């Protein structure tokens, strides 16, 4: 997995200076690299990742009947990054990052309920 991680490119840092020197997934390396797409039916790990990604997408779009309950439940399935950083980072590409009150509450619940990494 390390071969797919590189320093954030300059054109991104120009828009988001706080990312200078940070690392992240290089999508070009992932897409052009030697990767295999598997059918989630044959891989329990991929099924779990699919369910979690789908749940997070629906949660961030506030599509559940009780989004706060779902945020607490999904948060328990997430791990904090090293240094107790939140498991989710929201990025706005339009130069703004307005979160309405409902979404801010959901994200806060998600972060409060995630688990720490043991070191």
Residue pairs with C-beta under 8 A, 6 or more apart in sequence:
3 29
3 33
4 25
4 26
4 29
4 30
4 33
5 23
5 24
5 25
5 26
6 23
6 24
6 26
6 29
7 21
7 22
7 23
8 19
8 20
8 21
8 22
8 23
8 24
12 19
13 19
13 20
15 93
15 95
16 91
38 46
39 46
40 46
40 47
40 50
41 47
52 74
52 77
55 70
55 74
56 74
56 88
58 64
58 70
59 67
59 70
59 71
59 74
59 106
59 110
60 103
60 106
60 107
62 102
62 103
62 106
64 70
67 102
67 106
68 105
68 106
68 109
71 106
71 107
71 109
71 110
71 113
72 109
72 110
72 113
73 113
74 110
74 113
75 87
75 109
75 110
75 111
75 112
75 113
75 114
76 113
76 114
76 115
78 87
78 88
78 110
78 113
78 114
78 115
79 87
79 114
79 115
79 116
79 117
80 86
80 87
80 114
80 115
80 116
80 117
81 87
81 117
82 117
82 119
84 116
86 111
86 114
87 110
87 111
87 114
88 107
88 110
88 111
90 97
90 99
90 107
91 97
92 98
99 107
